[in-house]
Structures are given as structure tokens and as C-alpha cells.
Amino acid sequence: MFGDFLRRLTAPQPSPLDEGDARLALTALLVRVARSDGSYDTDEKDRIDRITVARYALSPFEATDLRNQAETLEAEAPDTVRFTRAIKDAVPFEARIAVIEALWQVVLADGVREAEEDSLLRLVSNLLGINDRDSALARQRVENT
């Protein structure tokens, strides 16, 4: 279903994504982190929907539709390293910082920080070009809201 999109995203020199494709790719990354601990529950899905409603000014219906598409894309996407590096190449730095904050919101949605989630978020942050300090600051901002 998303074969052409993934080929474009993982091309050696990917073009910047248009707004809709970037939205889908970043939401798929949220889904990947939410699924990383083997539990993908309603709290995490609701959190992803709330993030996309706020971030992209979507209706709740549109947010659910975007998440459903992102779930399919995430399942078809290549390994996390290639997928995340492709997003890094196609998304501006400022948007990547906001993505880290959104990822922390998803990780913390169920009230439990699992080791798998922490490990994946550390990897994803690094692959997105975000250092550990900036990721920790993003986590603190999320915890304080």
C-alpha cells in the first residue's frame, strides 16, 4: 500500500517530504515507539490522536484516520534505523525537536517508562540528529505539562 512512499523516503537522496507525507511519516514513528514495548493500548492511541489533533489542527476523525494509515505504514516500514534516518533527511531540524517531545508524550502516556521504550527513544533521537541532552530536556518539558 505504501511501497512507493517508502521507496521515495528511503532513496539515497530523498526529496523533502510535502506536509501530508511528513505528517504520515512522523505519525508512523509515534506508532513505532508506542509499539516498542509490545503493548499498544488505548491510552497510547488516544495520545497519538491528541498529538496529531494539536500539531496538525485535525479533527478527531482526521486524527484517527491518520493514525490508522500510520499504523499500516509503520508495519510496512523498514528497520527503525533506515526509517528514522530517512525522516531526518526529509524533515527540518525544528520539526524533529517537536517530534522528540511528541515521542516522549507517547512513551509516558501509560504512566510507565519501559526499558524498550527508553532504548528506542535514545536510538531514534540520535538518528534524528537530536543529542541526549536535548532529548532529556524535551522529556522534562513533557513531564512538566
C-alpha positions in Angstrom: 0.0 0.0 0.0 2.8 2.4 0.9 5.5 0.9 -1.3 6.1 4.0 -3.5 6.1 6.3 -0.5 8.7 4.1 1.3 10.9 3.9 -1.8 10.9 7.7 -2.1 11.5 8.1 1.7 14.4 5.6 1.7 16.0 6.7 -1.6 19.7 7.6 -1.4 18.9 11.3 -1.8 15.3 11.7 -0.6 13.5 14.9 -1.5 11.9 16.8 1.3 8.5 15.5 2.1 5.4 17.5 1.5 3.4 18.4 4.5 1.0 15.4 4.2 3.8 12.8 3.7 5.8 14.3 6.6 2.7 14.1 8.8 2.2 10.5 7.9 5.9 9.5 8.4 6.2 11.3 11.8 2.9 9.7 13.0 4.2 6.3 11.9 7.3 7.0 14.1 5.0 7.7 17.0 3.3 4.4 16.4 6.6 2.6 16.2 7.7 3.9 19.6 4.3 3.1 21.1 4.5 -0.5 19.9 8.1 -0.9 21.1 7.3 -2.3 24.5 4.9 -5.0 23.0 1.8 -3.2 24.3 0.0 -0.8 22.1 -3.0 0.2 24.2 -5.9 2.7 24.0 -4.0 5.3 26.1 -1.2 5.4 23.6 -3.6 5.5 20.6 -5.5 8.3 22.3 -2.3 10.2 23.0 -1.2 9.9 19.3 -4.6 11.1 18.2 -4.4 14.1 20.6 -0.8 14.9 19.4 -1.9 14.9 15.8 -5.0 17.0 16.5 -2.9 19.6 18.3 0.1 19.5 16.0 -1.7 19.4 12.6 -5.1 21.1 13.5 -7.0 17.9 12.6 -10.5 16.9 13.6 -10.7 13.8 15.9 -11.9 11.8 12.9 -9.0 13.0 10.7 -6.5 12.2 13.5 -7.9 8.7 13.9 -7.7 8.2 10.1 -4.1 9.5 10.1 -3.2 7.1 12.9 -4.8 4.2 11.1 -2.7 5.0 8.0 0.4 5.4 10.1 -0.1 2.0 11.8 -0.1 0.4 8.3 2.9 2.4 7.2 4.8 1.5 10.4 4.1 -2.2 9.8 5.5 -1.9 6.3 8.4 0.4 7.0 12.0 -0.8 7.0 14.0 -1.2 10.1 14.0 1.7 12.6 17.5 2.9 11.6 16.7 3.4 7.9 13.2 4.7 8.5 14.3 7.3 11.1 17.3 8.4 9.0 15.0 8.9 6.1 12.8 11.1 8.2 15.8 13.1 9.3 16.8 13.8 5.8 13.3 14.9 4.8 12.2 16.9 7.9 13.7 20.2 9.1 15.5 20.2 12.5 12.9 22.3 14.3 10.2 19.8 13.5 12.4 16.9 14.7 12.7 18.5 18.2 8.9 18.7 18.3 8.8 15.1 17.2 11.0 14.1 20.2 8.6 15.8 22.5 5.7 14.0 20.9 7.5 10.7 21.2 8.1 11.3 24.9 4.3 12.1 25.3 3.6 8.6 23.8 6.2 6.9 25.9 4.8 8.5 29.1 1.1 8.0 28.1 0.6 4.8 30.0 2.4 6.1 33.1 5.2 3.6 32.7 8.7 4.0 31.1 9.7 0.7 29.8 13.4 -0.1 29.1 12.5 -0.9 25.5 10.8 2.5 25.0 13.8 4.3 26.6 16.2 2.4 24.4 14.3 3.0 21.2 13.8 6.7 22.0 17.5 7.1 22.6 18.2 5.5 19.3 15.6 7.5 17.4 16.7 10.8 19.0 20.3 10.1 17.8 19.2 9.1 14.4 17.1 12.3 14.1 20.2 14.3 15.0 19.0 15.2 18.5 21.5 14.8 21.2 20.8 13.1 24.6 20.7 16.5 26.4 18.1 17.9 24.1 16.0 14.7 24.3 16.2 14.9 28.1 15.1 18.5 28.0 12.2 17.5 25.7 11.2 14.8 28.2 11.3 17.2 31.1 9.1 19.7 29.2 6.6 16.9 28.6 6.7 15.7 32.2 6.1 19.3 33.4 3.0 19.9 31.3 
